[in-house]
């Protein structure tokens, strides 16, 4: 088995120069609703029993689901902001001047028709007031000591400078003090090297299942399950990846942990019911890895597909085939007729045209694989003569236990028209009167006769299954039918019955089925 990796961003780094994280991801559990549980471990070097996580290694952990562990115990974990000097990205000219006071400089501007040049030494820089307007063109910025004297540059003059040159290229990169968040782990022991474990829940990664079902004949099919695995901010290197066929009941882990950012916890229904989102990069390039080993297991209420030694970088997507097998299938056609109840008067011969009822091409199979089937879209294909496959449909495959039956709606059929004519044969007015505290309800007793007409305009023999829910008494039918008594509706004057027919139709064959039933119709 192979899997393909798709990445939206490609970065090239020398492997030898890439800093290794303090903790290595050991195990990852991905849930279908976008939540991911991560377990990372490693040996860390401490100073006075402390270890500080660099900013880039602080995970996007969620509230109430961020924990640390160590064999020797941990006293506390705190978040602090360290002040550090960092280069200014896209610095302004005044920032460059401030970092290079005393340096020789050459400035070229376009204030005159011909470019003018200012040469000298940066003597001083005026700091900008925090309350000053951003575009104060008269504000003095820097003083340049030239051969003829001191020259003051204001904001407007800076806007005209298009070339800056330092003598011998000796300019310094401007920096500023910036706050850098760090996590400080205080161990109970003072050992210089200690084992540290970290577990947390996040929602920047997710997996989505999808099935492919290829019909090899009317009774055989090949079923494949693939998983689309998306990594947002997590680097997975030789870790055990567990794809969980379930969505956990998440109450409050819908926002970042306070150790990750300064947040105030306010519970909302979104967290209670486990809503998640997938902030990931879409695929636009691919690569392949070697064969991978996949196993499955059941833990408590969850079924898990486990992929050992899995690798996936940040902002990458992998497509992994995790389940495959042959299944026995049954194809038939199905139509569900309108329900009969005390509020319905099913007359169909008023307008001179009989209504046509939808007939659907159905596929049924028993899950004879070793694993349950998870709810996911399934692409149904059929082999065609001359080679190749024809896409027939993409319905939703519902969760199916091992040994359970699965039903798929392939498509609406155009080859099997089905019509039905209903005629009232008799009526007894006010056959039943029901009185209650608020009203008096009158019922007529009606006997109906229905005639179904069906035709197979296709090239193969088919099985048509027709069903109808009738709240009333079924009387007779000119063919075999199956009647299943159901629980009547609350307050109904009619019993509940589900009636089913199974009809075989040869190519070009037409059939008529006549049946009758009796029920109470509410007329007030």
C-alpha positions in Angstrom: 0.0 0.0 0.0 1.2 3.5 -0.8 0.1 7.0 0.2 0.5 10.3 -1.6 1.3 13.6 0.1 0.0 16.9 -1.2 1.5 20.2 0.0 0.3 23.8 -0.6 3.7 25.3 0.3 7.2 23.9 -0.5 10.2 25.0 1.5 13.7 23.8 0.9 16.0 23.6 3.9 19.3 21.7 4.5 18.4 18.8 6.7 21.6 19.2 8.7 20.6 22.8 9.6 17.0 22.1 10.6 16.6 22.4 14.4 15.1 19.4 16.0 12.2 20.0 18.4 12.7 19.3 22.0 9.8 16.8 22.1 9.0 14.3 19.4 5.4 13.4 18.4 4.9 9.8 19.5 1.2 9.2 18.9 -1.6 11.2 17.1 -5.3 10.5 17.3 -7.4 12.2 14.6 -11.2 12.4 14.9 -13.7 13.0 12.1 -15.0 16.2 13.5 -11.6 18.0 13.2 -10.2 17.4 16.7 -6.7 15.9 17.1 -5.1 14.4 20.3 -1.3 14.6 20.3 1.1 12.8 22.6 4.8 14.0 22.4 7.8 12.9 24.5 11.5 13.5 24.8 14.5 14.2 27.0 15.1 17.9 27.7 18.0 19.8 29.2 17.1 21.9 32.2 18.6 24.8 34.2 17.8 24.9 37.9 15.1 22.3 37.2 13.5 24.5 34.5 12.9 23.9 30.8 11.7 26.7 28.4 9.7 25.9 25.3 10.7 28.1 22.3 7.8 30.1 20.9 7.7 28.1 17.6 7.3 24.8 19.6 4.4 25.9 21.7 1.4 23.9 20.3 -2.0 25.2 19.4 -3.5 23.4 22.4 -7.2 23.8 23.4 -8.7 24.9 26.7 -8.8 22.2 29.3 -6.9 19.7 27.1 -3.2 20.7 27.6 -1.2 18.5 30.1 2.5 17.8 31.0 3.9 14.7 32.7 7.3 13.5 34.0 8.4 10.5 36.0 10.0 12.7 38.6 6.9 15.0 38.8 6.3 18.6 37.7 5.7 21.5 40.1 4.1 23.9 37.7 3.9 25.2 34.1 3.7 28.9 33.5 3.5 31.2 30.4 5.8 34.2 30.4 6.9 36.9 27.9 10.6 37.3 27.4 11.9 40.6 25.9 14.3 39.9 23.1 16.0 41.9 20.3 14.6 40.9 16.9 15.3 42.2 13.4 12.6 44.6 12.1 10.9 43.2 9.0 10.7 45.8 6.2 12.2 48.6 8.3 11.6 52.3 7.6 14.5 54.7 6.7 14.4 56.2 10.2 14.9 52.7 11.7 17.9 52.2 9.4 19.3 55.5 10.4 18.8 54.8 14.1 20.7 51.5 13.8 23.6 53.2 12.0 24.4 56.4 13.9 28.1 57.3 13.2 28.1 55.5 9.8 29.0 57.2 6.5 26.1 57.3 4.2 25.2 58.4 0.6 21.6 59.4 -0.1 20.1 60.0 -3.6 16.8 61.9 -4.0 14.7 63.3 -6.8 13.6 66.7 -5.3 15.3 68.5 -8.2 15.1 67.9 -12.0 18.4 66.1 -11.8 19.0 63.6 -9.0 20.8 65.3 -6.0 23.2 63.4 -3.7 23.7 64.0 0.0 26.9 62.5 1.5 27.9 62.6 5.1 27.8 60.8 8.5 24.6 60.0 10.4 25.0 62.3 13.4 21.8 61.7 15.3 18.2 60.5 15.0 15.1 62.0 16.6 12.9 59.4 18.2 9.3 59.5 17.2 6.7 60.4 19.8 4.0 57.8 20.4 1.4 60.5 20.4 2.6 62.1 17.2 0.6 61.9 14.0 1.8 59.2 11.6 2.1 61.5 8.6 3.7 64.7 10.0 5.9 65.8 7.0 7.6 68.6 9.0 8.8 66.2 11.7 12.6 66.1 12.0 14.0 62.6 11.6 17.7 62.7 11.4 20.8 64.9 11.3 23.5 64.3 8.7 26.9 65.8 9.1 28.1 66.8 5.7 31.3 68.5 4.5 29.6 71.9 4.6 27.8 71.5 7.9 24.8 69.9 9.6 21.8 68.9 7.5 18.4 68.1 9.1 16.2 65.6 7.2 12.4 65.8 7.8 9.7 63.3 7.0 8.9 64.8 3.6 12.6 64.7 2.5 12.7 61.0 3.4 9.9 60.3 1.0 12.0 61.6 -1.9 15.0 59.4 -1.2 15.1 56.4 -3.6 18.7 55.1 -3.0 20.7 54.6 0.2 24.3 53.5 0.2 26.6 52.9 3.2 30.4 53.0 2.9 31.8 49.6 2.4 28.4 48.1 2.9 28.8 48.3 6.6 25.3 49.1 7.6 23.7 47.4 10.6 20.3 45.6 10.5 17.8 47.6 12.7 16.3 45.7 15.6 13.7 46.3 18.3 12.7 44.8 21.5 9.8 42.4 21.1 8.0 40.1 23.5 8.5 36.4 22.9 6.1 34.0 24.7 7.6 30.9 26.3 6.3 28.0 28.4 8.4 27.3 31.5 8.2 23.8 32.9 9.4 23.6 36.5 10.4 20.0 37.4 10.4 18.8 41.0 13.9 17.4 40.5 17.0 19.4 39.7 18.5 16.8 37.2 20.1 18.4 34.2 18.4 16.0 31.8 14.8 14.9 32.5 12.1 13.0 30.6 9.1 15.1 29.6 5.7 14.1 28.1 3.1 16.5 26.7 -0.5 15.7 25.6 -2.9 18.2 24.1 -6.0 18.5 22.0 -6.2 20.8 19.0 -8.3 21.3 15.8 -5.9 22.3 13.1 -5.6 18.7 11.8 -8.4 16.3 10.6 -9.1 13.3 8.5 -12.0 12.6 6.1 -12.9 9.1 4.8 -14.1 8.3 1.3 -15.1 5.0 -0.4 -14.8 3.8 -3.9 -17.1 0.9 -5.0 -16.5 -0.7 -8.4 -19.3 -3.0 -9.6 -17.6 -5.9 -11.3 -20.9 -7.7 -12.0 -24.5 -7.7 -10.8 -23.5 -9.6 -7.7 -19.9 -8.7 -7.1 -18.1 -5.4 -6.2 -14.7 -4.2 -5.0 -14.8 -1.8 -2.1 -11.9 0.6 -1.1 -11.7 3.0 1.8 -9.2 5.9 1.6 -8.5 8.6 4.2 -7.6 12.1 3.3 -5.4 13.3 6.2 -4.7 17.0 6.6 -2.0 18.5 8.8 -2.2 22.2 9.6 0.4 23.1 12.2 1.7 19.7 13.3 4.8 18.0 12.0 4.3 14.2 12.2 7.6 12.3 12.0 7.7 8.5 12.4 4.7 8.6 14.7 1.8 6.3 15.2 -1.3 7.9 13.5 -4.7 6.7 14.8 -7.7 7.5 12.6 -10.7 7.4 15.0 -14.1 6.5 13.5 -16.0 8.7 15.8 -16.5 12.3 17.1 -15.7 12.8 20.8 -18.1 14.7 23.0 -16.2 18.0 23.5 -17.5 20.4 26.0 -15.1 23.4 26.3 -12.1 22.7 24.0 -13.3 25.1 21.3 -10.8 27.9 22.1 -7.0 28.1 22.8 -5.6 27.2 26.2 -4.6 30.1 28.4 -1.0 28.7 28.2 -1.1 29.3 24.5 -2.7 32.8 24.4 -4.3 35.4 26.7 -7.9 34.3 26.5 -11.0 34.5 28.7 -13.0 31.3 28.9 -16.7 31.7 28.2 -18.6 28.5 27.6 -20.8 28.3 24.5 -23.0 25.5 23.0 -20.5 25.2 20.1 -17.9 23.6 22.4 -20.4 21.4 24.2 -21.5 19.7 21.0 -18.0 19.2 19.6 -18.0 21.6 16.6 -14.6 21.9 15.1 -13.0 23.5 12.0 -10.2 22.4 9.7 -7.6 25.1 9.1 -5.5 23.4 6.5 -3.8 23.9 3.2 -5.3 22.5 0.0 -3.3 20.2 -2.2 -1.4 21.3 -5.3 1.7 19.0 -5.5 2.4 15.4 -4.6 5.0 12.9 -3.7 4.9 9.3 -2.7 6.3 7.3 0.3 7.1 3.6 0.7 4.6 1.0 1.7 3.0 1.5 5.1 1.5 -0.9 7.7 -2.1 -0.4 8.8 -3.9 -2.2 11.6 -7.3 -1.7 13.2 -8.6 -2.1 16.7 -11.6 -1.2 18.9 -11.2 0.8 22.1 -14.3 1.5 24.2 -16.9 3.0 21.8 -14.3 3.9 19.1 -13.0 2.0 16.2 -9.5 3.0 15.2 -7.3 2.6 12.1 -3.7 2.7 13.1 -0.9 3.7 10.7 2.6 3.0 12.1 5.7 5.2 11.4 3.6 7.8 9.6 5.2 11.0 8.3 3.4 14.3 7.4 4.8 17.8 7.5 2.9 21.0 8.3 0.4 22.2 5.6 0.5 18.8 3.9 -2.3 16.4 2.9 -1.9 12.7 2.5 -4.3 10.2 0.8 -4.0 6.8 2.4 -5.7 3.6 1.4 -6.7 1.8 4.6 -9.4 -0.8 3.8 -10.1 -3.0 0.8 -12.1 -6.1 0.0 -14.6 -7.9 -2.2 -18.3 -7.8 -1.3 -21.5 -9.6 -2.5 -24.1 -7.2 -3.9 -27.8 -7.2 -4.8 -29.2 -4.7 -7.3 -32.9 -3.9 -7.4 -35.3 -1.0 -8.0 -37.4 0.6 -5.3 -40.4 2.9 -5.1 -42.1 4.3 -2.0 -45.7 5.2 -2.6 -47.5 8.1 -0.7 -48.8 7.3 2.8 -52.5 6.8 3.5 -53.8 8.3 6.7 -56.9 9.9 8.2 -56.0 13.3 6.6 -55.4 12.0 3.0 -57.9 11.6 0.2 -55.9 10.0 -2.5 -58.0 10.6 -5.7 -55.9 10.4 -8.8 -58.3 10.4 -11.7 -59.6 14.0 -11.4 -57.3 15.6 -13.9 -57.2 12.8 -16.4 -53.5 12.0 -16.0 -52.1 9.5 -13.6 -49.3 10.6 -11.4 -45.9 9.0 -11.9 -43.9 7.8 -8.9 -40.1 7.8 -8.6 -38.3 4.5 -9.0 -34.7 4.4 -7.8 -31.9 2.0 -8.7 -30.7 0.5 -5.4 -27.7 -1.4 -4.2 -27.6 -3.7 -1.2 -24.7 -5.5 0.3 -23.7 -7.2 3.5 -20.5 -5.9 5.3 -18.5 -9.1 5.2 -15.2 -7.3 5.8 -13.4 -7.5 9.2 -14.0 -3.8 10.0 -17.2 -1.7 10.4 -17.9 0.8 7.7 -17.9 4.4 8.7 -20.2 7.1 7.3 -18.6 8.6 4.2 -19.3 9.5 0.6 -18.9 6.5 -1.8 -18.1 6.8 -5.5 -20.0 4.0 -7.3 -18.5 2.9 -10.6 -19.5 0.2 -13.1 -17.2 -1.6 -15.5 -18.1 -1.0 -19.1 -17.4 -3.2 -22.2 -14.2 -2.2 -24.0 -12.5 -1.2 -20.7 -12.8 1.6 -18.3 -15.3 2.5 -15.6 -18.5 4.6 -15.7 -19.3 6.8 -12.7 -22.8 6.1 -11.7 -23.4 8.0 -8.4 -21.8 9.3 -5.2 -24.3 8.7 -2.3 -23.5 8.6 1.4 -22.6 5.2 2.9 -23.9 5.0 6.4 -22.2 3.5 9.3 -22.5 -0.3 9.1 -21.4 -2.9 11.6 -19.6 -6.1 10.6 -22.3 -8.4 9.2 -24.8 -5.6 8.8 -26.7 -4.6 5.6 -25.9 -1.5 3.7 -28.3 0.2 1.3 -27.2 2.7 -1.4 -29.3 4.8 -3.7 -27.5 4.8 -7.0 -29.8 6.9 -9.2 -33.3 7.6 -10.3 -34.4 5.1 -13.0 -35.9 6.3 -16.3 -36.5 2.7 -17.6 -39.2 1.7 -15.1 -42.3 4.0 -15.2 -44.7 3.4 -12.3 -48.2 4.9 -12.2 -51.1 4.3 -9.8 -54.9 5.0 -10.1 -57.0 5.1 -7.0 -60.8 4.9 -7.0 -63.3 5.3 -4.2 -65.5 2.2 -4.2 -67.8 3.1 -1.2 -68.2 5.7 1.5 -70.1 5.6 4.8 -70.6 9.2 6.0 -70.2 10.0 9.7 -69.3 6.4 10.3 -67.4 7.4 13.5 -67.7 10.4 15.8 -65.1 11.2 18.4 -65.8 13.8 21.1 -63.2 15.4 23.3 -62.9 18.5 25.5 -62.2 20.9 22.6 -63.9 19.5 19.5 -66.1 16.9 17.9 -64.4 15.0 15.1 -66.4 13.2 12.4 -65.0 10.4 10.2 -66.2 8.8 7.0 -65.4 5.2 6.4 -63.9 4.8 2.8 -63.1 1.8 0.8 -60.5 2.4 -1.9 -59.3 0.4 -4.9 -55.8 1.0 -6.2 -54.3 -0.1 -9.5 -50.5 0.0 -10.0 -49.1 -0.1 -13.6 -45.4 -0.7 -14.1 -43.2 -1.5 -17.1 -39.6 -2.5 -17.7 -38.3 -0.5 -20.7 -34.7 -1.7 -20.0 -32.6 -4.5 -21.5 -32.2 -6.6 -18.3 -34.6 -8.4 -16.0 -35.1 -6.4 -12.9 -36.6 -6.8 -9.4 -38.9 -3.9 -8.4 -39.7 -3.5 -4.7 -42.7 -1.3 -3.9 -43.8 -0.3 -0.4 -46.5 1.8 1.1 -47.5 2.8 4.6 -51.3 2.5 5.0 -53.0 3.6 8.2 -56.1 1.5 7.7 -57.2 -2.0 7.0 -55.8 -3.8 4.0 -58.4 -5.9 2.2 -57.2 -7.9 -0.8 -54.7 -8.0 -3.6 -54.5 -10.0 -6.8 -50.8 -10.9 -6.2 -48.8 -11.9 -3.2 -48.0 -9.0 -0.8 -46.3 -8.7 2.5 -48.1 -6.9 5.3 -46.3 -5.8 8.5 -48.4 -4.4 11.4 -47.0 -1.2 12.9 -47.8 0.9 15.9 -50.7 3.3 15.1 -50.2 7.0 15.5 -51.2 8.7 18.7 -54.9 9.6 18.5 -55.4 7.9 15.2 -58.6 5.9 14.4 -56.8 3.6 11.9 -54.3 0.7 12.5 -50.9 0.9 11.0 -49.8 -1.4 8.2 -46.7 -1.5 6.0 -47.4 -3.3 2.7 -44.6 -4.5 0.4 -44.5 -6.0 -3.1 -41.6 -7.6 -4.9 -42.1 -7.9 -8.6 -39.9 -9.4 -11.3 -40.0 -7.7 -14.7 -38.5 -9.1 -17.8 -37.3 -6.7 -20.6 -40.4 -5.1 -22.2 -42.8 -6.7 -19.7 -45.8 -4.7 -18.3 -47.7 -5.6 -15.2 -50.8 -4.3 -13.3 -51.5 -4.9 -9.6 -54.8 -4.2 -8.0 -55.4 -4.0 -4.3 -58.0 -2.5 -1.9 -58.0 -1.0 1.6 -60.4 0.7 4.0 -59.8 3.5 6.4 -61.4 6.3 8.4 -61.1 9.8 6.7 -61.4 12.8 9.0 -64.0 15.2 7.7 -64.8 17.4 10.8 
